[in-house]
């Protein structure tokens, strides 16, 4: 496994991995950390032989309080294009990761921190954690499109234009799509979800992840047709029969090792 300067990687086993943002005191992201995030999530199978789900969390008091502002202050038109590319590559590597990624948010998830969380497949948040886009406060733009993965447009616009952070409870009450739990339970709750995901067919989960990524921007008719196509292909895999047999016989399933998705499904 590759070693990282700003990310801690660990695993409790059974295909679940934990990736911890580790750049104290607030896990503010700099250029090198963006590169590491892209490297890890873009090459997820380098973590181990059987990666099935990832929990993304933060070290210390906060999940991630945003960008490294000292580095950000050096940004100018002649270097901004490369930096923005690094940022996009990091976020998109999480959202398009080969396995489901669960964000476990505590403390602050502001700006880049919110975008990192919103890049995950879903988010578990401590009750007192705070979500916000203070972009206008520090003279930059970005994050609104990522926030729209978690919140309806009026909430996105209110948070963006005011720059006011919302507690997880208030965010959820206003329509934010997060799982809220007690502050001391956020990691255990995220890992509980990850372990459930890891209990399913590793092939079916990876196919599902690719399908969900593809259909997110599709219309209902186009997206459902694409899902049905995956069902047709999956029907020829032994795990599909095993899942049904185990369900009907009320026993734990015995799934096969993960298949090569290019060979089986072409997605």
Secondary structure, 3 states (H helix, E strand, C coil): CCCCCCEEEEEEECCEEEEEECCCCCCCECHHHHHHHHHHHHCHHHHCCCCCEEEEEECCCCCECCECHHHHCCCCHHHHHHHHHHHHHHHHHHHCCCCEEEEEECCEEECHHHHHHHHCCEEEEECCCEEECCHHHHCCCCCHHHHCCCCCHHHHHHHHHHCCCEEHHHHHHCCCCCEEECHHHHHHHHHHHHHHHHCCCHHHHHHHHHHHHHHCCCCHHHHHHHHHHHHHHHCCCHHHHHHHHHHHHCCCCCCCCCCCHHHHCCC
